[in-house]
Amino acid sequence: MNPFKFLMAAPDATQKVPQEKIAATYKWRQAGVLFSAVVGYIGYYIIRLIFTTEQNDIMKAYHFTTADIGLVLACFGVGYGISKLFMGALSDKSNPRYYLAAGLMGSAILNLFLGSTRNIYVMMFLMILISVTQGMGAPAAQKLIQLWWGKKWRGTVYAVWSSAHNAGAFACVAIVEFSILMFSHSIAAIFYTASAVSAIIAILIAILGADRPATVGLPSIAEYTGEVTVLQDGETVEGDTTQHSIWFVFRHYILNNKIVWAITLTSMSLYLVRYGVMSWIPSYLHQFKGFDASWAKWLVGIFELAAVPGVIILGAVSDFLKGKRALVCIVSVLALIGCLTVYFTATNHTVIVVALILMSTLIYAPLTLVGLMVNEAVPKFAVGSSTGFMGFFQYLVGEVAATALIGILVAHFGWTASNTVLYSAAGLAFVLLILIMIWQKQALNKAKRDK
């Protein structure tokens, strides 16, 4: 008996929903799927950030150094980048409802052990394992969005889901403060509370979510909306599943897809800008712009939360423009370059803060949309693979370059070197987005001619 059989894709339902009930059934099923994707990813972020949030107390209580904390966090960063690649590909053969729930439950259980040990090497090992279970989250959630929403609303829905990581960061802090109040600053209790909350969320996902529409007797989203996926060569694909192997799907629809590569490199460049700005806000503003150190720290949280409404609005705009997401990204990146210039050159603190708040939307909105674009560039049975492929480059190249490389450059050449890197990354993203828009238009035109 296979203990992981429940993770495999469910068969189509034998009993179909009556025609007159399809629209209503779709709506309430979509509500459950959206809840499971958004709240589920909040749960993933609670587990992901709990160690980061508690790092200062851990150092004091366990007599760890910053180097020790850095090693543990590095294990997660490297493991997560690799995990997204493989766990994303596996998600394409899974039941995304249970895959999302299982990854969160696994993270919650491993987090219990993380809170129970003081051994640095055990912590490093557990972080690697947690990174594997965490790699199941984004691919499954993004697959659900592709399976349950047509292009007309997908940008808005995807933007709402994308804001879950901001809400997750807030929820993590709230759980920490609650645990401190209830359990007298016990570090272990903080980890246990986070695991308990995430485990409850995992159970809710399993109850309220769904696999593909066909598994509950509904027509697929392609049948329901008349939408087809157009690939780079103008080929159209309608199916949600395939009999091809994981390797065939990955090679044919990911590695050999120039649009996927261009979107992935765009995302990598934007990740470099994201972490190149966010990770260095306290140091840059305090050392180079004369901000109070405490105020500079608060601006990290403000930067994260300020993006939420703008991301959702621009996601909706991309829907209003009938899926022209690359165009929205191009305008955003142009405005981002302008805000970067203000951020680098201004001396007035109010102007710098305004530029930083605007940049949060102008970074996160195109990052959100390229995440959706890479899913829309492949068949629905390859969405997990495309998510994992892009995540691999985001974390192992974009984030590492933004933290390690910029840190080294600033130490040797000053903040001007960091500014040059961020300008270059934004410029590369702009050029790639223009190419993507051209290639997408060519593919659509070819698909229309071949009809």
C-alpha positions as CSV (number, residue, x, y, z in Angstrom):
1,M,0.0,0.0,0.0
2,N,1.4,3.4,-1.0
3,P,1.2,5.8,2.0
4,F,1.6,8.8,-0.3
5,K,-1.3,7.8,-2.6
6,F,-3.5,10.6,-1.3
7,L,-1.0,13.1,-2.8
8,M,-1.5,11.8,-6.3
9,A,-3.9,13.6,-8.7
10,A,-7.5,12.5,-8.2
11,P,-9.6,11.0,-11.0
12,D,-12.4,12.9,-12.7
13,A,-15.7,12.6,-10.9
14,T,-18.2,10.2,-12.5
15,Q,-21.2,12.3,-11.5
16,K,-21.3,15.7,-13.3
17,V,-22.7,18.9,-11.8
18,P,-26.0,19.8,-13.6
19,Q,-25.6,22.5,-16.2
20,E,-27.9,25.0,-14.4
21,K,-25.8,24.6,-11.2
22,I,-22.3,24.9,-12.7
23,A,-21.9,28.7,-12.3
24,A,-23.0,28.7,-8.7
25,T,-20.9,25.6,-7.8
26,Y,-17.9,27.1,-9.5
27,K,-18.2,30.3,-7.3
28,W,-18.4,28.6,-4.0
29,R,-15.7,26.1,-4.9
30,Q,-13.5,29.0,-6.0
31,A,-14.1,30.6,-2.6
32,G,-12.8,27.5,-0.8
33,V,-9.8,27.2,-3.2
34,L,-8.9,30.9,-2.7
35,F,-9.1,30.6,1.1
36,S,-6.9,27.5,1.1
37,A,-4.3,29.1,-1.2
38,V,-4.1,32.4,0.7
39,V,-4.5,31.3,4.3
40,G,-2.3,28.2,3.5
41,Y,0.5,30.4,2.2
42,I,0.2,32.6,5.3
43,G,0.8,29.4,7.3
44,Y,3.8,28.6,5.2
45,Y,5.3,32.0,5.9
46,I,4.6,31.7,9.7
47,I,6.9,28.7,9.8
48,R,9.4,30.2,7.4
49,L,10.0,33.3,9.4
50,I,9.7,32.1,13.0
51,F,13.4,31.4,13.3
52,T,14.3,34.7,11.7
53,T,12.0,36.6,14.0
54,E,13.4,34.9,17.1
55,Q,17.1,35.0,16.1
56,N,18.1,37.6,18.7
57,D,16.5,35.8,21.6
58,I,18.0,32.5,20.4
59,M,21.4,34.0,20.3
60,K,21.1,35.3,23.9
61,A,19.5,32.1,25.3
62,Y,21.6,29.5,23.4
63,H,24.8,31.6,23.3
64,F,24.9,31.5,19.5
65,T,26.8,33.9,17.4
66,T,25.5,35.8,14.3
67,A,27.6,33.4,12.3
68,D,25.7,30.4,13.8
69,I,22.4,32.1,12.9
70,G,23.6,32.8,9.4
71,L,24.5,29.2,8.9
72,V,21.1,28.0,9.9
73,L,19.4,30.6,7.7
74,A,21.7,29.8,4.8
75,C,20.7,26.1,5.0
76,F,17.1,27.2,4.4
77,G,17.9,29.6,1.6
78,V,20.0,27.1,-0.4
79,G,17.7,24.2,0.3
80,Y,14.6,26.2,-0.6
81,G,15.9,27.3,-4.0
82,I,16.7,23.6,-4.9
83,S,13.5,22.3,-3.3
84,K,11.3,24.6,-5.4
85,L,12.8,23.1,-8.5
86,F,12.1,19.5,-7.6
87,M,9.0,19.9,-5.5
88,G,7.5,22.1,-8.1
89,A,8.0,19.5,-10.8
90,L,6.4,16.8,-8.5
91,S,3.4,19.1,-7.8
92,D,2.4,18.7,-11.5
93,K,1.6,15.1,-10.8
94,S,-0.1,15.8,-7.5
95,N,-3.4,16.6,-6.0
96,P,-2.6,20.3,-5.3
97,R,-5.2,20.4,-2.4
98,Y,-3.4,17.7,-0.4
99,Y,0.0,18.6,-1.7
100,L,-0.4,22.1,-0.2
101,A,-1.7,20.8,3.1
102,A,0.9,18.1,3.4
103,G,3.8,20.5,2.9
104,L,2.4,22.8,5.5
105,M,1.8,20.0,8.0
106,G,5.3,18.6,7.4
107,S,6.7,22.1,8.0
108,A,4.7,22.4,11.2
109,I,6.0,19.0,12.5
110,L,9.6,19.8,11.7
111,N,9.3,23.2,13.3
112,L,8.3,21.5,16.6
113,F,11.7,19.7,16.6
114,L,13.4,23.0,15.6
115,G,12.0,24.6,18.8
116,S,13.1,21.6,20.9
117,T,16.8,21.5,20.2
118,R,19.8,23.7,21.0
119,N,22.2,21.8,18.8
120,I,23.4,24.0,15.9
121,Y,24.0,21.1,13.6
122,V,20.6,19.6,14.3
123,M,19.0,23.0,13.6
124,M,20.9,23.1,10.3
125,F,19.7,19.7,9.3
126,L,16.1,20.5,10.3
127,M,16.2,23.7,8.3
128,I,17.2,21.7,5.2
129,L,14.2,19.4,5.8
130,I,11.9,22.3,6.4
131,S,13.1,23.9,3.1
132,V,12.0,20.8,1.3
133,T,8.4,20.9,2.7
134,Q,8.3,24.7,2.2
135,G,9.1,24.1,-1.5
136,M,5.7,22.4,-1.8
137,G,3.7,25.6,-1.0
138,A,4.0,28.0,-3.9
139,P,3.8,25.5,-6.8
140,A,0.6,23.9,-5.4
141,A,-1.0,27.3,-4.7
142,Q,-0.2,28.7,-8.1
143,K,-1.4,25.5,-9.7
144,L,-4.7,25.9,-8.0
145,I,-5.1,29.4,-9.3
146,Q,-4.4,28.3,-12.9
147,L,-6.8,25.4,-12.6
148,W,-9.7,27.4,-11.1
149,W,-9.6,30.8,-12.7
150,G,-9.7,32.0,-16.3
151,K,-7.6,34.8,-17.6
152,K,-10.3,37.4,-17.1
153,W,-9.8,37.3,-13.3
154,R,-6.6,35.5,-12.8
155,G,-4.4,38.5,-12.4
156,T,-6.5,39.9,-9.5
157,V,-6.8,36.5,-7.8
158,Y,-3.0,35.9,-8.2
159,A,-2.2,39.3,-6.7
160,V,-4.5,38.6,-3.7
161,W,-2.7,35.3,-3.2
162,S,0.7,36.9,-3.6
163,S,0.0,39.4,-0.8
164,A,-0.3,36.4,1.6
165,H,3.5,36.5,2.2
166,N,3.1,40.0,3.6
167,A,0.2,38.9,5.8
168,G,2.2,35.9,6.8
169,A,5.1,38.1,8.0
170,F,2.6,40.1,10.2
171,A,0.9,36.9,11.5
172,C,4.3,35.5,12.5
173,V,5.1,38.6,14.6
174,A,1.6,38.4,16.1
175,I,2.2,34.8,17.1
176,V,5.5,35.6,18.7
177,E,4.0,38.4,20.7
178,F,1.0,36.2,21.8
179,S,3.4,33.4,22.8
180,I,5.6,35.8,24.8
181,L,2.5,37.0,26.7
182,M,1.1,33.6,27.4
183,F,4.3,31.5,28.0
184,S,6.7,33.9,29.7
185,H,9.3,34.3,26.9
186,S,9.7,30.6,26.3
187,I,11.5,30.2,23.0
188,A,10.3,26.6,22.6
189,A,6.7,27.7,23.2
190,I,6.9,30.2,20.4
191,F,7.9,27.5,18.0
192,Y,5.2,25.2,19.3
193,T,2.5,27.9,19.0
194,A,3.5,28.6,15.4
195,S,3.4,24.9,14.6
196,A,0.0,24.5,16.2
197,V,-1.5,27.4,14.2
198,S,0.0,26.1,10.9
199,A,-1.2,22.6,11.6
200,I,-4.8,23.8,12.0
201,I,-4.5,25.8,8.8
202,A,-3.2,22.6,7.0
203,I,-6.3,20.7,8.2
204,L,-8.6,23.5,6.9
205,I,-6.8,23.4,3.5
206,A,-7.5,19.7,3.2
207,I,-11.2,20.2,4.1
208,L,-12.0,23.4,2.2
209,G,-9.7,23.1,-0.9
210,A,-10.2,21.1,-4.1
211,D,-8.1,19.4,-6.8
212,R,-9.1,20.1,-10.4
213,P,-12.6,21.2,-11.3
214,A,-13.2,17.9,-13.1
215,T,-12.6,16.0,-9.8
216,V,-15.8,17.6,-8.3
217,G,-17.9,17.1,-11.5
218,L,-17.3,20.6,-13.0
219,P,-16.0,21.3,-16.5
220,S,-12.3,22.4,-16.7
221,I,-11.6,26.1,-16.6
222,A,-10.8,25.9,-20.3
223,E,-14.2,24.4,-21.1
224,Y,-16.0,26.8,-18.8
225,T,-14.4,30.0,-20.1
226,G,-13.3,28.9,-23.6
227,E,-9.7,29.8,-22.8
228,V,-6.7,27.9,-24.2
229,T,-3.0,28.2,-23.4
230,V,-0.9,29.5,-26.2
231,L,2.8,28.3,-26.2
232,Q,5.8,30.0,-27.6
233,D,5.4,28.5,-31.1
234,G,1.7,29.3,-31.3
235,E,0.6,25.8,-30.3
236,T,-2.5,25.7,-28.2
237,V,-3.1,23.3,-25.2
238,E,-6.3,22.8,-23.3
239,G,-5.8,19.8,-21.0
240,D,-5.2,19.9,-17.2
241,T,-3.4,16.6,-17.1
242,T,-0.9,14.6,-19.2
243,Q,0.4,11.1,-19.4
244,H,3.9,12.4,-20.2
245,S,6.6,11.9,-17.6
246,I,7.8,14.6,-15.3
247,W,11.1,14.8,-17.2
248,F,9.4,15.1,-20.6
249,V,7.2,17.9,-19.3
250,F,10.2,19.7,-17.8
251,R,12.4,19.3,-20.9
252,H,9.7,20.1,-23.5
253,Y,7.7,22.8,-21.9
254,I,10.3,24.5,-19.6
255,L,13.9,24.0,-20.7
256,N,13.0,24.4,-24.4
257,N,10.7,27.4,-23.9
258,K,12.4,30.7,-24.6
259,I,9.5,32.7,-23.1
260,V,9.9,30.7,-19.8
261,W,13.6,31.5,-19.8
262,A,13.0,35.2,-20.4
263,I,10.4,35.5,-17.7
264,T,12.6,33.5,-15.3
265,L,15.6,35.8,-15.9
266,T,13.3,38.9,-15.5
267,S,12.1,37.5,-12.2
268,M,15.7,36.8,-11.1
269,S,16.6,40.4,-11.9
270,L,13.6,41.8,-10.0
271,Y,14.5,39.6,-7.1
272,L,17.9,41.1,-7.0
273,V,16.3,44.6,-6.9
274,R,13.9,43.5,-4.2
275,Y,16.5,42.1,-1.9
276,G,19.0,44.7,-2.9
277,V,16.7,47.4,-1.6
278,M,14.8,45.6,1.3
279,S,17.8,43.8,2.8
280,W,19.9,46.9,3.1
281,I,17.3,49.5,4.1
282,P,18.5,49.8,7.7
283,S,22.2,50.0,6.8
284,Y,21.8,52.2,3.7
285,L,19.4,54.7,5.3
286,H,21.3,54.9,8.6
287,Q,24.9,55.0,7.2
288,F,24.4,56.9,4.0
289,K,21.3,59.0,4.4
290,G,21.5,59.9,8.1
291,F,18.3,58.2,9.3
292,D,17.8,57.3,12.9
293,A,18.6,53.6,13.2
294,S,15.3,52.6,14.9
295,W,13.3,54.4,12.2
296,A,15.3,52.8,9.5
297,K,14.3,49.3,10.9
298,W,10.6,50.2,10.9
299,L,10.9,51.1,7.3
300,V,11.5,47.5,6.4
301,G,8.1,46.6,7.6
302,I,6.5,49.6,6.0
303,F,8.1,48.7,2.7
304,E,6.6,45.2,2.9
305,L,3.0,46.2,3.9
306,A,2.8,49.2,1.6
307,A,3.0,47.0,-1.5
308,V,-0.2,45.0,-0.8
309,P,-2.9,47.4,-2.2
310,G,-0.7,48.5,-5.2
311,V,0.0,44.8,-6.1
312,I,-3.7,43.9,-6.1
313,I,-4.6,47.1,-8.1
314,L,-2.0,46.4,-10.7
315,G,-3.0,42.8,-10.9
316,A,-6.6,43.9,-11.6
317,V,-5.3,46.4,-14.2
318,S,-3.6,43.5,-16.0
319,D,-7.0,41.8,-16.1
320,F,-8.6,44.9,-17.4
321,L,-6.1,45.1,-20.2
322,K,-7.1,41.5,-21.2
323,G,-4.0,39.8,-19.8
324,K,-1.3,42.2,-21.1
325,R,0.8,41.6,-18.0
326,A,4.1,42.3,-19.7
327,L,2.9,45.9,-20.5
328,V,2.0,46.6,-16.9
329,C,5.4,45.2,-15.9
330,I,7.2,47.4,-18.4
331,V,5.5,50.6,-17.1
332,S,6.2,49.5,-13.5
333,V,9.9,48.9,-14.1
334,L,10.3,52.3,-15.9
335,A,8.7,54.0,-12.9
336,L,10.9,51.8,-10.6
337,I,14.0,53.1,-12.3
338,G,12.8,56.6,-11.7
339,C,12.1,55.9,-8.0
340,L,15.6,54.3,-7.6
341,T,17.1,57.5,-8.9
342,V,15.2,59.5,-6.3
343,Y,16.1,57.0,-3.6
344,F,19.8,57.2,-4.5
345,T,20.1,60.9,-5.0
346,A,17.6,62.6,-2.6
347,T,18.7,64.0,0.7
348,N,15.3,65.0,2.1
349,H,14.1,62.2,4.4
350,T,10.4,62.6,3.5
351,V,11.2,62.3,-0.2
352,I,13.3,59.2,0.4
353,V,10.5,57.5,2.4
354,V,7.9,58.3,-0.3
355,A,10.2,56.9,-3.0
356,L,10.7,53.8,-0.9
357,I,7.0,53.3,-0.4
358,L,6.3,53.7,-4.1
359,M,9.2,51.3,-4.9
360,S,7.5,48.6,-2.8
361,T,4.6,48.4,-5.3
362,L,6.8,48.9,-8.3
363,I,8.9,45.9,-7.3
364,Y,6.3,43.5,-5.9
365,A,3.7,44.2,-8.6
366,P,5.9,43.1,-11.6
367,L,7.3,40.3,-9.5
368,T,3.8,39.0,-8.9
369,L,2.8,39.4,-12.5
370,V,5.9,37.6,-13.9
371,G,5.1,34.8,-11.5
372,L,1.7,34.5,-13.2
373,M,3.2,35.0,-16.6
374,V,5.5,32.0,-16.3
375,N,2.5,29.9,-15.3
376,E,0.5,31.1,-18.3
377,A,3.4,30.4,-20.7
378,V,3.0,26.6,-20.1
379,P,0.2,24.1,-20.1
380,K,-1.6,23.7,-16.8
381,F,0.0,20.3,-16.3
382,A,3.4,22.1,-16.2
383,V,2.6,25.0,-13.9
384,G,4.4,23.5,-10.9
385,S,7.5,22.9,-13.0
386,S,7.5,26.5,-14.2
387,T,7.1,27.9,-10.7
388,G,9.9,25.7,-9.3
389,F,12.2,26.6,-12.2
390,M,11.7,30.3,-11.7
391,G,12.0,29.9,-7.9
392,F,15.4,28.2,-8.3
393,F,16.9,31.2,-10.0
394,Q,15.1,33.7,-7.8
395,Y,16.6,32.4,-4.6
396,L,19.9,30.8,-5.6
397,V,20.9,33.7,-7.9
398,G,18.7,36.7,-7.3
399,E,18.7,36.7,-3.5
400,V,22.3,35.5,-3.1
401,A,23.5,38.2,-5.4
402,A,21.4,40.9,-3.6
403,T,22.8,39.9,-0.2
404,A,26.3,38.4,-0.5
405,L,27.4,40.3,-3.7
406,I,26.1,43.7,-2.7
407,G,27.6,43.3,0.8
408,I,31.0,42.6,-0.6
409,L,30.7,45.5,-3.2
410,V,29.7,48.0,-0.6
411,A,32.5,47.0,1.7
412,H,35.1,47.5,-1.0
413,F,33.6,50.3,-3.2
414,G,30.8,52.0,-1.1
415,W,27.1,52.3,-1.8
416,T,27.6,53.6,-5.3
417,A,28.5,50.1,-6.3
418,S,25.2,48.8,-4.9
419,N,23.3,51.4,-6.9
420,T,25.0,50.3,-10.1
421,V,24.0,46.7,-9.5
422,L,20.4,47.7,-8.9
423,Y,20.2,49.9,-12.0
424,S,21.7,47.1,-14.1
425,A,19.2,44.5,-12.8
426,A,16.2,46.8,-13.4
427,G,17.5,47.7,-16.9
428,L,17.9,44.0,-17.7
429,A,14.4,43.3,-16.5
430,F,13.1,46.1,-18.8
431,V,14.8,44.8,-21.9
432,L,13.6,41.2,-21.2
433,L,10.0,42.4,-20.7
434,I,10.0,44.0,-24.1
435,L,11.3,40.8,-25.6
436,I,8.6,38.8,-23.8
437,M,5.8,41.1,-25.0
438,I,7.1,40.8,-28.6
439,W,7.4,37.0,-28.4
440,Q,3.9,36.6,-26.8
441,K,2.3,38.7,-29.5
442,Q,4.0,36.7,-32.2
443,A,2.8,33.4,-30.6
444,L,-0.8,34.7,-30.4
445,N,-0.8,35.9,-34.0
446,K,0.5,32.5,-35.1
447,A,-2.2,30.7,-33.1
448,K,-4.9,32.9,-34.7
449,R,-3.5,32.1,-38.2
450,D,-3.4,28.4,-37.5
451,K,-7.0,28.2,-36.4
